[in-house]
Amino acid sequence: MREVVAMDRGLGSKAPEFIRKSRGLHLSWQAGVFIVGLAVVAAGVVMLPLPGPGWLVIFAGMAIWATEFVWAQLVLRWTKRKVTEATQRALDPKVRRRNITLTAIGLVIIGIGLGYYLWRFGVEAPWRLG
């Protein structure tokens, strides 16, 4: 019954039919998908502090898991919904005006600070040319 409800909502295994028919083959398939997804997610976690697209790789690993596991499909649906909501909020004209204003103020403050530093200490190359 649970599998029927999951399939009605578009959730569940995306494995080929011949694999789903055999319990042993399907468990092996799921183990393989889990291991590959885990390797991709682990690579993404390693990339978080290092150069590389860490979050993108983590979501790719979640997408691999989502081909087989309902919990990963639900996590990806939730994530997609939250990203869509955040995008809609960011596109709100009031929020955009506020963000542009804050960015402009921040850039002016940085410019003033940089100007003061250059006025006070000047610019000197760390090497001698000639």
C-alpha positions, 0 to 999 in steps of 0.5 A: 500500500505504501509503495502505491501511494508513493508511486501516485505522487511521483515518488519512488524508485526510477530503476528499470522494471526488470530490476524492480521485479527481482528483490535481490537485484533491486537491493543491489541496485539501491546499494550501488546508487547509495554508494555512488551518491555517497561518494558524490556527496562526500566529494562535495563536502570536501569541496566546501572549504576547498576551491570547487563547487561544493554545494552544487556537487552535494545537490548532484549527489542528492539528485543521484539518491533521489533516483532511488530513495523517497526521502531524497526526493522529498528533500530535493522537493523541499529544497526546490520549494525554499529556493523558489520562495527565496527567489520570489522574495529577492525579486520583490521590488521593495527588497531589491531597492533595499538591497541596492541601497545597502550595497551602494552605501557599503561601496561608498563606505569602502571607497571612503576607507580606501581613499583615507588609507591611500591618503594616509599611507600612500601606495608603494610597490613591494618591489624595486623596478630599476 
